[in-house]
Amino acid sequence: MHRTLLTAIFALTLATILPAQSLTLVDTVQFPFVTNGLGDVGTSDCWGWTDGNGTDYAMIGNSDHIAFVRASDGAVLDTIQLSSNGDGYYHRDMETYQHYCYVVQEMSGKREGLVVIDLQYLPDSVHFVTSYDANQTMIRSHNLDIDSAKGFLYLESDESISSSGVEIINITDPENPAKVGFVSIPAVHDIHARNDTLWAAEGSVSAFSVHDVSDKSNPQLIGRVTSASFGYCHQIWPSDDGKFFITTEETSNKTVKIWDATDMNNIVMRGQYLGTNKLAHNAHVKGNYVFLSHYTSGVTVIDISDPDVPVEVASYDTYPQNDVSNFFGCWGTFPFTKNNYVYASNFAGKLFILNWDATVGLESSMPRGPGLAWPNPFQNTTNIPFELDAVTLVKAEVYDLEGRLIAQLMDKKLNAGTYVLPWQPQADIPAGTYLVKLEAGTASGTKSVQLLR
């Protein structure tokens, strides 16, 4: 499915903002790491939990264990030893339900399968409960997600195209997981579940799908989108109201995409975002904000109040060495805390505890008043208006949907004022849809325009 008619509204009015005003460092916790052919590795994903007293805790996967950290002071309170053989990245994924943490991993060895850990004794300790493996199908898993409202856990069991799928686990008795169903999905890599709906990113087949899993024994496909222009469809996460969802493609020069799901029979792309290093990993949506683990660019936050024009409003660079498009730096983020913490994990053994303040600096970073890219669609020239509050370095580039740079329109410092930026494509540029990316200081916006020939 794709859009055949593009909107002509182009809200790219921007002003400067310092990202650290909204996302600031509270603490850094260092864990051991190793250097192998993949780089400095040892730490994988992170998650969080808040106890009944309102205390926030972070949890993070490490080379041979999972660690539990108090956010307020960075204290490592306890660890649970887990498998450590067979995966050079030491991949672990975890989520919580009630006062339990559930962990999957791509390693073999000690405590294989779905691991259950009791958190109720924090801050004193955590307790290993069990390791569950129904029919020897869950020894290794890349990803899990929990539908907390319904009490079901969904576990990615195999990424092969022929036998790939998602195990459905009943956890209403949290210490005794029980497999109750299976969803067959080709090449599934990452999933999200909420209110008996399952979203799936289908990795190597460049697709994503949405499933009705209210009947655990008979899941039904609701909708599926595939495109040869996608990269590796890595991860998917819906907005709080379910009207939109975000996909990442973990492929250099492939955008983070915002999809309109108000009509599941006609899922359409609304907006796109290209980060500095042009390689995003995972996305989590909280309110109007998307928190991205963006590898070497660190943590990036974009505002999707207008889904057609996502705007970067904050960032924290967890990997200041460089912004190369490669698998270093920030692996995961977790923004769903009670006390405005954001957790971020780095490959090289680091947990970053950040503070998120949505009220600082955002007014100046948001688009103010829509500009009109005219004409759009166009044949010869389209014009993009924008406005600056202060002297700002402005960079404007055009990309095709494969992420290839087509044109550099501007890279210079401008005074405060209103401007119109023309784009007249060269004669050898074919008809199609293109992305105009405008950066003003540390704010940015991206919008589609359609060239006719």
C-alpha positions as CSV (number, residue, x, y, z in Angstrom):
1,M,0.0,0.0,0.0
2,H,1.2,3.5,-0.7
3,R,-0.1,7.0,-0.9
4,T,-0.9,8.3,-4.3
5,L,-1.8,11.8,-3.3
6,L,0.5,13.8,-1.1
7,T,-0.5,16.6,1.2
8,A,0.6,20.1,0.2
9,I,0.9,21.4,3.7
10,F,4.6,21.7,4.6
11,A,5.2,22.9,8.2
12,L,8.9,23.4,8.3
13,T,9.1,26.6,10.3
14,L,11.9,26.0,12.8
15,A,14.0,27.7,15.4
16,T,17.1,26.8,17.3
17,I,17.1,24.6,20.4
18,L,19.8,23.1,22.5
19,P,18.8,19.4,23.0
20,A,20.5,19.1,26.4
21,Q,17.9,21.5,27.8
22,S,15.3,18.7,27.6
23,L,17.4,15.6,28.1
24,T,20.1,15.8,30.7
25,L,22.5,13.3,32.3
26,V,21.7,12.2,35.9
27,D,24.2,9.3,36.2
28,T,26.3,6.8,34.3
29,V,26.8,3.2,35.5
30,Q,29.7,1.2,34.0
31,F,29.6,-2.5,33.6
32,P,32.3,-4.9,32.2
33,F,32.6,-5.3,28.4
34,V,34.8,-7.1,26.0
35,T,36.3,-6.2,22.6
36,N,35.8,-8.7,19.8
37,G,35.4,-8.6,16.1
38,L,32.1,-6.7,16.6
39,G,33.7,-3.9,18.6
40,D,33.3,-3.1,22.3
41,V,30.3,-5.2,23.4
42,G,28.7,-6.6,26.5
43,T,25.6,-4.5,27.2
44,S,22.3,-4.9,25.4
45,D,18.8,-3.7,26.0
46,C,17.3,-1.9,29.1
47,W,13.9,-1.6,30.7
48,G,12.4,-0.1,33.9
49,W,10.1,-0.8,36.8
50,T,8.5,1.4,39.5
51,D,7.7,-0.1,42.9
52,G,4.6,0.7,45.0
53,N,6.5,3.5,46.8
54,G,7.2,5.3,43.5
55,T,10.9,4.3,43.3
56,D,12.2,3.9,39.8
57,Y,14.6,1.0,38.9
58,A,16.4,0.3,35.7
59,M,17.4,-3.2,34.5
60,I,20.0,-3.9,31.8
61,G,21.3,-6.9,30.0
62,N,25.0,-7.6,30.3
63,S,27.4,-10.3,29.0
64,D,26.5,-13.0,31.6
65,H,23.8,-11.4,33.7
66,I,21.0,-8.9,34.1
67,A,21.6,-6.0,36.5
68,F,19.1,-4.0,38.6
69,V,19.9,-0.4,39.3
70,R,18.2,2.3,41.4
71,A,17.7,5.3,39.2
72,S,18.0,8.0,41.9
73,D,21.6,7.2,42.8
74,G,22.8,4.7,40.2
75,A,23.3,2.0,42.8
76,V,23.6,-1.6,41.4
77,L,21.4,-3.5,43.8
78,D,21.5,-7.0,42.5
79,T,22.3,-9.2,39.5
80,I,21.0,-12.5,38.2
81,Q,23.4,-14.8,36.2
82,L,22.1,-15.9,32.8
83,S,23.3,-17.6,29.6
84,S,26.4,-16.3,27.9
85,N,27.4,-18.6,25.0
86,G,26.9,-18.3,21.3
87,D,26.0,-14.6,20.6
88,G,28.8,-12.1,20.2
89,Y,26.5,-9.2,21.0
90,Y,25.2,-10.8,24.2
91,H,21.7,-9.9,23.3
92,R,19.0,-9.9,26.0
93,D,15.5,-8.4,26.0
94,M,13.3,-7.8,29.0
95,E,10.0,-6.4,30.1
96,T,7.9,-6.4,33.4
97,Y,4.5,-7.5,34.5
98,Q,3.2,-6.7,38.0
99,H,6.4,-7.2,40.2
100,Y,8.1,-9.7,37.8
101,C,10.7,-9.2,35.1
102,Y,10.7,-11.5,32.1
103,V,13.9,-12.0,30.1
104,V,14.7,-13.7,26.8
105,Q,18.2,-14.0,25.3
106,E,20.0,-15.2,22.2
107,M,22.6,-17.1,24.2
108,S,22.7,-20.7,25.5
109,G,23.9,-22.2,28.7
110,K,22.7,-21.2,32.2
111,R,19.0,-20.6,32.6
112,E,17.9,-20.8,29.0
113,G,14.4,-19.9,27.8
114,L,12.0,-17.4,29.2
115,V,13.5,-16.3,32.6
116,V,11.2,-15.0,35.4
117,I,12.6,-12.8,38.1
118,D,10.7,-11.5,41.2
119,L,11.3,-7.8,41.9
120,Q,9.1,-7.3,44.9
121,Y,12.1,-7.4,47.4
122,L,13.8,-4.4,45.9
123,P,15.8,-2.5,46.9
124,D,17.2,-5.4,49.0
125,S,17.4,-8.0,46.3
126,V,15.7,-9.8,43.3
127,H,14.9,-13.5,43.2
128,F,15.2,-15.9,40.3
129,V,11.9,-17.8,40.0
130,T,12.0,-20.1,36.9
131,S,13.2,-20.6,33.4
132,Y,10.4,-21.7,31.1
133,D,10.8,-23.4,27.7
134,A,7.7,-24.9,26.2
135,N,8.5,-27.8,23.9
136,Q,12.2,-26.6,23.6
137,T,11.1,-23.8,21.2
138,M,12.2,-20.9,23.4
139,I,15.9,-21.6,24.2
140,R,16.8,-18.6,22.1
141,S,14.7,-15.5,21.4
142,H,15.4,-12.0,20.1
143,N,12.4,-10.2,21.5
144,L,9.4,-10.3,23.7
145,D,6.5,-8.0,24.6
146,I,3.8,-8.1,27.3
147,D,0.1,-7.1,26.9
148,S,-0.2,-6.1,30.6
149,A,-3.9,-5.3,30.4
150,K,-4.6,-8.9,29.3
151,G,-1.9,-10.8,31.1
152,F,-0.2,-12.4,28.0
153,L,3.4,-12.4,26.9
154,Y,4.4,-12.6,23.2
155,L,7.8,-14.1,22.4
156,E,9.6,-14.1,19.0
157,S,10.7,-17.7,18.5
158,D,12.4,-18.0,15.1
159,E,13.4,-15.4,12.5
160,S,13.5,-17.9,9.5
161,I,11.0,-17.1,6.7
162,S,9.6,-20.6,6.7
163,S,9.0,-21.3,10.4
164,S,9.0,-17.9,12.0
165,G,6.4,-16.9,14.5
166,V,5.4,-15.6,17.9
167,E,4.6,-17.8,20.9
168,I,1.7,-16.7,23.0
169,I,2.3,-17.2,26.8
170,N,-0.3,-16.8,29.5
171,I,1.2,-15.1,32.5
172,T,-1.9,-14.4,34.6
173,D,-0.2,-16.8,37.0
174,P,3.1,-14.9,36.8
175,E,5.4,-17.6,38.2
176,N,3.9,-20.4,36.0
177,P,3.9,-19.3,32.3
178,A,1.9,-21.4,30.0
179,K,2.0,-21.5,26.2
180,V,-1.5,-21.1,24.8
181,G,-1.0,-20.2,21.1
182,F,1.2,-19.3,18.2
183,V,1.1,-16.7,15.4
184,S,2.8,-17.6,12.2
185,I,4.6,-14.5,10.8
186,P,7.4,-14.7,8.2
187,A,10.9,-13.5,9.4
188,V,9.4,-11.8,12.5
189,H,12.1,-9.8,14.3
190,D,10.4,-7.5,16.8
191,I,6.9,-7.3,18.2
192,H,4.6,-5.1,20.3
193,A,1.3,-6.3,22.0
194,R,-1.5,-4.2,23.4
195,N,-5.2,-5.0,24.1
196,D,-5.2,-8.3,22.1
197,T,-3.5,-6.6,19.1
198,L,-0.1,-7.7,17.9
199,W,2.2,-5.5,15.8
200,A,5.1,-7.3,14.1
201,A,8.2,-6.1,12.3
202,E,9.1,-8.7,9.7
203,G,12.8,-8.0,9.3
204,S,14.4,-9.5,6.2
205,V,11.1,-9.6,4.2
206,S,10.8,-5.8,4.4
207,A,7.3,-5.8,5.8
208,F,5.2,-5.2,8.9
209,S,1.9,-6.6,10.0
210,V,-0.9,-6.2,12.5
211,H,-2.8,-9.2,14.0
212,D,-6.0,-9.7,16.1
213,V,-5.0,-12.1,18.9
214,S,-8.2,-12.0,21.0
215,D,-8.7,-15.7,20.1
216,K,-5.3,-17.1,21.1
217,S,-6.0,-20.3,19.3
218,N,-6.9,-18.6,16.0
219,P,-5.1,-15.3,15.4
220,Q,-6.3,-13.2,12.5
221,L,-4.3,-10.9,10.2
222,I,-5.7,-7.4,10.2
223,G,-3.3,-5.7,7.8
224,R,0.2,-6.0,6.3
225,V,2.4,-3.6,4.4
226,T,5.5,-4.5,2.3
227,S,7.7,-2.5,0.0
228,A,10.9,-3.2,-1.9
229,S,12.0,0.3,-0.8
230,F,12.0,-0.7,2.9
231,G,15.2,-1.7,4.5
232,Y,15.4,-4.4,7.2
233,C,12.1,-3.8,9.0
234,H,13.5,-4.0,12.5
235,Q,11.0,-2.7,15.0
236,I,7.4,-1.3,15.4
237,W,5.7,0.6,18.2
238,P,2.2,2.2,18.2
239,S,1.1,5.6,19.6
240,D,-0.7,5.6,22.9
241,D,-4.1,6.0,21.2
242,G,-3.2,3.4,18.5
243,K,-3.9,5.8,15.7
244,F,-0.3,5.8,14.5
245,F,2.7,3.6,14.8
246,I,6.4,4.0,14.2
247,T,8.7,1.7,12.3
248,T,12.5,1.6,12.3
249,E,14.5,-0.2,9.6
250,E,18.1,-0.6,11.1
251,T,19.5,0.1,7.6
252,S,21.8,3.0,6.7
253,N,19.9,5.9,5.1
254,K,16.5,4.3,5.8
255,T,14.1,6.6,7.6
256,V,12.1,6.2,10.8
257,K,8.5,6.1,9.5
258,I,5.2,7.3,10.9
259,W,2.2,5.3,9.8
260,D,-1.5,6.3,9.9
261,A,-3.5,3.3,11.2
262,T,-6.9,4.9,11.5
263,D,-8.0,2.7,8.6
264,M,-6.4,-0.7,8.9
265,N,-7.5,-1.5,5.4
266,N,-5.5,1.5,4.1
267,I,-2.4,2.0,6.2
268,V,-0.5,5.1,4.9
269,M,2.8,6.7,5.6
270,R,2.5,10.2,7.1
271,G,6.0,11.4,8.0
272,Q,9.6,10.4,8.1
273,Y,12.7,11.3,10.0
274,L,16.4,11.0,9.3
275,G,18.7,11.2,12.2
276,T,22.3,12.5,12.1
277,N,23.9,9.1,11.7
278,K,21.1,7.8,9.4
279,L,20.8,4.5,11.3
280,A,18.0,4.1,13.9
281,H,17.6,1.0,16.2
282,N,14.5,1.1,18.4
283,A,11.6,3.5,19.0
284,H,9.3,3.9,22.0
285,V,6.3,6.3,21.9
286,K,5.3,8.3,25.0
287,G,2.6,10.8,24.4
288,N,3.5,12.9,21.4
289,Y,7.2,12.0,21.7
290,V,9.2,9.2,20.1
291,F,12.3,8.1,22.0
292,L,14.8,6.6,19.6
293,S,18.0,4.6,20.4
294,H,20.0,5.9,17.4
295,Y,23.2,4.0,17.7
296,T,26.2,6.4,17.4
297,S,23.9,9.4,17.6
298,G,22.7,8.3,21.1
299,V,19.2,9.1,22.3
300,T,17.0,11.2,20.0
301,V,13.6,12.5,20.8
302,I,11.2,13.6,18.0
303,D,7.8,15.3,18.4
304,I,5.0,13.7,16.3
305,S,2.2,16.2,17.3
306,D,2.0,16.7,13.6
307,P,2.7,13.2,12.2
308,D,3.4,14.7,8.8
309,V,6.3,16.8,10.1
310,P,8.2,15.0,12.9
311,V,10.5,17.5,14.6
312,E,13.7,16.6,16.6
313,V,13.4,18.3,20.0
314,A,16.0,16.7,22.2
315,S,19.0,14.4,22.1
316,Y,21.8,13.0,24.3
317,D,24.9,11.7,22.6
318,T,25.9,8.5,24.4
319,Y,28.7,7.9,21.8
320,P,30.5,11.1,21.3
321,Q,33.4,9.4,19.4
322,N,31.6,9.8,16.0
323,D,28.3,9.6,14.1
324,V,29.2,6.8,11.8
325,S,26.4,4.7,10.4
326,N,27.3,1.5,12.2
327,F,26.3,-0.7,15.2
328,F,28.0,1.1,18.0
329,G,26.7,3.4,20.7
330,C,23.1,3.4,22.0
331,W,21.3,0.0,21.9
332,G,18.0,0.7,23.8
333,T,16.0,3.4,25.6
334,F,13.2,3.3,28.2
335,P,11.1,6.5,28.8
336,F,8.2,5.0,30.8
337,T,9.2,6.0,34.3
338,K,7.3,7.7,37.1
339,N,9.9,10.3,37.9
340,N,10.9,11.5,34.4
341,Y,13.9,9.3,34.0
342,V,15.0,8.0,30.6
343,Y,17.3,5.0,30.6
344,A,19.7,4.3,27.7
345,S,22.1,1.4,27.2
346,N,25.4,1.5,25.3
347,F,27.1,-1.5,23.7
348,A,30.3,-0.9,25.7
349,G,28.9,-1.6,29.2
350,K,27.2,1.7,30.0
351,L,23.8,2.5,31.4
352,F,22.9,6.2,31.1
353,I,20.2,7.6,33.5
354,L,18.8,10.7,31.9
355,N,16.2,13.3,33.0
356,W,13.5,14.2,30.5
357,D,11.8,17.6,30.8
358,A,9.2,18.2,28.2
359,T,8.6,21.7,29.3
360,V,12.1,23.1,28.7
361,G,12.9,24.8,25.4
362,L,10.1,23.2,23.3
363,E,8.2,26.3,22.4
364,S,11.1,27.6,20.4
365,S,11.7,24.3,18.7
366,M,8.3,23.6,17.4
367,P,6.9,24.6,13.9
368,R,4.9,27.8,14.2
369,G,2.4,28.3,11.5
370,P,2.4,26.0,8.5
371,G,4.2,26.9,5.3
372,L,3.0,25.8,1.9
373,A,5.4,24.0,-0.4
374,W,4.1,25.2,-3.7
375,P,3.4,23.7,-6.1
376,N,3.2,20.1,-4.8
377,P,3.0,17.9,-6.8
378,F,5.3,19.9,-9.2
379,Q,7.1,19.6,-12.6
380,N,9.8,22.2,-12.6
381,T,10.3,24.0,-9.3
382,T,8.8,23.7,-5.8
383,N,9.3,26.3,-3.1
384,I,9.7,25.6,0.6
385,P,9.1,28.4,3.0
386,F,10.7,28.6,6.5
387,E,11.2,31.1,9.3
388,L,14.1,31.7,11.8
389,D,14.0,33.4,15.1
390,A,17.7,34.1,15.3
391,V,20.9,33.7,13.4
392,T,21.1,30.0,12.6
393,L,23.0,27.5,10.5
394,V,20.5,26.1,8.0
395,K,21.1,22.9,6.0
396,A,18.6,21.6,3.4
397,E,18.9,18.4,1.5
398,V,16.7,16.2,-0.7
399,Y,16.6,12.4,-0.5
400,D,14.9,9.7,-2.4
401,L,12.9,7.0,-0.6
402,E,16.0,4.7,-0.8
403,G,17.8,7.2,1.5
404,R,20.1,8.4,-1.3
405,L,21.2,12.1,-1.3
406,I,19.7,13.7,-4.4
407,A,20.5,17.4,-3.9
408,Q,22.1,19.8,-1.4
409,L,20.0,23.0,-1.4
410,M,21.6,25.0,1.4
411,D,24.3,24.9,4.0
412,K,24.9,28.3,5.4
413,K,24.2,30.7,8.3
414,L,21.1,32.9,7.9
415,N,19.8,35.9,9.9
416,A,16.4,35.8,11.6
417,G,13.6,36.2,9.1
418,T,11.3,34.5,6.6
419,Y,12.8,32.6,3.6
420,V,11.6,30.7,0.6
421,L,13.9,27.9,-0.6
422,P,13.4,26.7,-4.2
423,W,14.2,23.2,-5.5
424,Q,14.6,22.8,-9.3
425,P,15.5,19.2,-9.9
426,Q,18.0,18.5,-12.7
427,A,16.6,17.0,-15.9
428,D,18.0,13.5,-15.1
429,I,16.1,13.3,-11.8
430,P,13.1,10.9,-12.4
431,A,9.6,11.4,-11.4
432,G,8.7,10.2,-7.9
433,T,8.4,11.1,-4.2
434,Y,11.3,12.8,-2.5
435,L,12.1,13.9,1.1
436,V,13.2,17.5,1.7
437,K,15.1,17.6,5.1
438,L,15.6,21.0,6.6
439,E,17.9,21.5,9.6
440,A,18.0,24.8,11.5
441,G,20.5,24.6,14.4
442,T,19.5,21.4,16.2
443,A,15.9,21.3,15.1
444,S,14.9,19.5,12.0
445,G,11.9,18.6,9.9
446,T,11.2,16.3,6.9
447,K,8.4,16.4,4.4
448,S,7.5,14.6,1.2
449,V,7.2,16.3,-2.2
450,Q,6.2,14.7,-5.5
451,L,8.0,15.4,-8.8
452,L,6.0,14.9,-12.0
453,R,7.6,14.4,-15.4
